[in-house]
Amino acid sequence: MEVWLQAPKSLQATLLPLCAAKMLPPLLLLPSTSSSSSTTTTSSFSFLLILLPSLHPLLFFHPLPPNYSAVQAIEGSGPITSISWSPDSTVLAVAFGNSVLALVDPATGQDVNVTEDDENLTPVLSFAWRSNSILTVGSSDGTVVDYDFRKDDTSICFYNGHRRGVCSLKWSDNRRYLASGGHDKLVHIWDACMPVSHHHPRRHQWLHRISSHTSIVKALDWWPTRSNQLVSGGGRNDQCIKFWNTVNGSCLNSIDAGSEVCALLWDKNKSELLTSHGFPKNQLTLWNYPSMTRAAELFGHSSRVHFLAGSPLGGVVASAAADETLNLS
């Protein structure tokens, strides 16, 4: 199997049809690699999208990186289940359906680290980089593990609490607090400085367990400038956006969004929150914060909008849906 890096012919259209796929995986945005930061605008960004057509996964970059090449995936590795860039954007983590985890150098297309295929491991559902060398991984069996790929024994921390698959992971900006959301309808807040005991320094107990959502929690994000405030969104049977004080675990506010909340994203420059939704409208909703009044609704997808990604400087958002389209807003 090969994962090819290719450039779309044009990104001028706001709606891009994609190759046929049963489910779109996450999409990511890359910081601009221009050597002159003064020439970078809010619309100058690169993005990465991985598709899952029936034959080969595809990776699209725009603009096309210099000296791009094919990323060689492991034969029989199955579909791509999760992707994530390191904070410095020098390494791409890619998880495959057979539980293999690969770290890829995008400049060369070569694997810099690959875990062995192990039938005892479960598929990875979510990623979050704790640092440029430590990757936090959430799996379908509910386990959350920190991996340090500089060490021979790569598993350095374990977060035990979820009962089913962990579909969302987010580190706070100061990298001390980890939020996790799962298929078990739970949200956990973890303090990386709080192990279970001195006898088990690599195992962590949750700081707060939040059980007020009544459906899967896939939408999570931290307030950009406050490490003690988290927002979460519930799935089809919940449809609520909830704000949390992560110091004491209290709920600051709860809003009925009217439909399942698939993803959410804070605006880096304004006090606004963007959410993506499913049936019946499949829309993006922009909320004023803290009033949580609707500032705008954006339409263009015909099925639930699974993923959101913002440009590094703000101002541009890409959304991907199960209708196999990508919108740039």
N, C-alpha and C positions, 0 to 999 in steps of 0.2 A: 504494500500500500504506500502511496505517496501523498503528502500534503503539499500542494503547490501554492507558491506565492505569486499572485497575479494582480494586475492593476485593472480596474474597470476603465472603459473607454471614456466615460464622462460621469461626473457627479453633479452636473448642473441641474438635473431634475430633482425635485424634492421627494419623488416617489420612485423607488428602484425595484423592479421585479427581480426576484431571486430564483435560483435553481430549485427544482422540486425537492422538498424535504419534509419528512414527517414532523420534525420539531426543530425549530431554530435554537441553537445554543447561545450562550452569552455573547454579546458584542462588546468590544473594548475600544477606548480611544487612546491614542498615543500622543505624548507631548511633541510639539514641533521640534525637529532636530536642526533647525536653521541656526547657523553660527552667529547670526546677527539678531539678537533678541529684540532690538528696536524696530525691526521690520515685521515682527510677528503681530498679527491682529487676532481678535477674538474668533474670527472665522478661519484662521490658519491652523489647521490641525490635521493629524493623520488618524485613521481609524482602522481597526482590524475587525473583520467579521469572519467567523468560521461557519460554513454550511455543512449539512449532512446529506448530500445526495446519495443515491443508491450505490454508486461505485466508489467515489473518492471524496474525502473531505477536501474543502478548498479554503484557502486563506486569502483574503483580499486586502491589499494595502493601498492607501491613497494619501499623499503622492507615493509613487513607487520608490522603495528604498534603493540606493545604489547597490550594485552587485548582488541583487537578490538571487535566490536559488531555491531549489525544492527542499522542503523539510522531509527527511526520510522517516516515516513512521514505521513502527514495528509490525511485521507481517502478522495478520490475524489479531491485531490489537483492538479491533472493534470500533464503534463510533466514538467521537470525541464527546466527553461528558462535562468538561469544565476547562476554562482557560483563564489565565490571569497574568498580567505584567508585573514584574518586580517594580518597587518604587522608583528606581532609577531607569526603568524601561530598557534594561540591557539583557534581560532574560525573560522568556515566555514559558510559563508553566502550562503543560498540556496533560490532561488526564484522559485515558481511554477506557472503553467499556470493560476491558479485561483486567482492570485495576492497575495497569501500568501507568506510571507517572514519569513524564519526560520534561526536562528543562532544556529549552532550545535557545541557541544564540541566533537572533533574527538576522544578524549581519552575514552569517555564513550558512544558516539553515541547518546547522549540525547540532546534534544532541550534546549537551555538556554534562548531563547526568541523567541516567535512566534507572528506575527501580526495576527489580526483577519481577517477571510474571509469577504471581503467587495465587493459587486457587483458594487460599484461605483468606485473602484480602477481599474487601468489598468495593464496588465502584465508588469513585469520588464524585460527589455532587456539588461541592463548593470549595472555593479557595479564598484566602486572604493573606497577603504578605505582611508579616510582622516587622520584617526588616529586609534588606537586600539579599540576605542569605537564609532567612528563616521563613518558611511557608507553613501557614496553618491550613489544615485539610479537614473538611467535613465529609463523612462517608455515609453510605446508604444504611449502615447498621447503627447509626447514631453516635459513632465515635468521632471525636475531634482531637487532632494530634498536631503538635508543632514539629516540623522537620528542619533540622539544620544540616544542609548539604555539604558543609565544610568538615563534618565529623564522620568518623567511621560508623558510629552508632547514631544514626540520623534522628531517631525519635527522642526528643528532649523534653517534651511536656505533653501531658494528657489531660483532657477536659471531659469529665464523665458526668452525664446528666440527661442527655436526650435518649428517648426510647425508640425513636424511628429515625429515618434519614434526615441529615442536616443539610438543608437546601440553601442556607444563607449564612455568611460569615462577614463581619465588619469589625475592623480594629478602629478604635478612636484615633484621632490625629496624633495624640501623644504616645500611642502604641502601648498604653498600659491596660486599657479595658477592651475586652472582646465581647461583641454581641453575636449571638447565634440564634437562628430561627429554624424550626423543623416541621416535618410532617406530623409530629406529635402535638402540634398546636401550641408548643411552648416557645418562649423566648428566654434565653439565659444571658445574664451579664456576668462576665468573669473578670477578676482582677489578677493580672499576670504576676503580681507581687504577693499573692496570697495562696501558697500551697496548702494542701490538706493538713500536713503536719511536717515537722522537721524530719520525721522518719520516712516521709514520702515527698521529697522536695520536687519531684517531677509530676506529681498529680495535683490537680487543682479542683477545688470545690467551687460551685457557682456562688457569686456574691448575691445575686437575686435570681429567683425563678418566677417568671411571669406566665400565668396560666389563664388570663382573661380572654384571649382570643379563642374563637370557636371553630377555627379552620386553620389550614396550613399557613405558616408565616414565612413567606419568601421575600417580602419587601422590608428592608432594614436600611437605615442610614443614620449617621451621627450628625448633629448640628456642626457646621464647619468650624465654628470658633468656640464651641463649648463642649468639653470632653465629658460633661455630666448630663447631657441631654440626648436622648435617642428617640427616633420615631419608627414605628412599625406599622405594617399594613397586613390585614387578614384576607384570606381567600374567599371563595364563593359563599360559604355559609357564615361568614363573619362580616365582611365588607366595611370594616372600621379602620380608621387611621388613629393611632394612639401615640401620645407623647409621654415620655417617661423621664423622671428624675432618677438617674442611675446611682446617686449617692444613697438614697433611702428606698428606692424601688417604687415610689409612688407614681400614680398616673396623673399627669398634669392636665390632660385634655383628651377627649375621645370624640371623633367625628364620624358620622355615618356617611360614607362616600357614595352609597347607592349601588355599588357593584364591587366585585372582587378587586382587590388592590394587588396588582402583579409586580409592580416595581415602583420605587420612588427615588427622588434625587433632589437634594438641596441645591438652590442656585448659589453659586459661590460669591456673587457680587451683590445680591439683594436678599431681602427677607421674604423669599418665596420658595414654595415647595412644589415640585412637579411629580405627579403620580400617573401611572398607566393602569388601564382597567380592561376588564373583559365585558361579557354580555351585560346589558344590551347594546351599549354604544361603542365599546372598544376604543375609547378615546383617551387622550392625554388631558389631564386637568391641572391647571396652574392655580395654586392657592396663595393668597396673601397670608403672611404670618405676622403676628399671632392671632389675628381675627379669624383666620380660616374661611374667609369669603372667597368665592370663585372669581379669579381674575380673568380666566379665559379657558376655553375648551378647544382642543385641536382634534380634528377628525381626519381620517385617511386610511385607517386599517379596517378590515372587515372581520377580524377575529381578535381574540385577546392579545394584548400587547405585553409580551413576556419580559422584554428587556429594555433598559434605558442606559445610555452612556453620555456623559457630557464632555465637551471639549475642555482641555486643561485650563484655559483662561475664562471659561464660561461663555455664554452667548449662543452656543450651538448644541443641540441635543440630537442624538440618533436613537431611533426606536425600532425594534424588530418584533414582528408578530408571527403568529402561527399561520397567517395568510401568505407567508413567504414574501413579504415586502419589507423594505427598509425605508423609513422616513427620516429626513433631515429637517429639523425645525429651528 
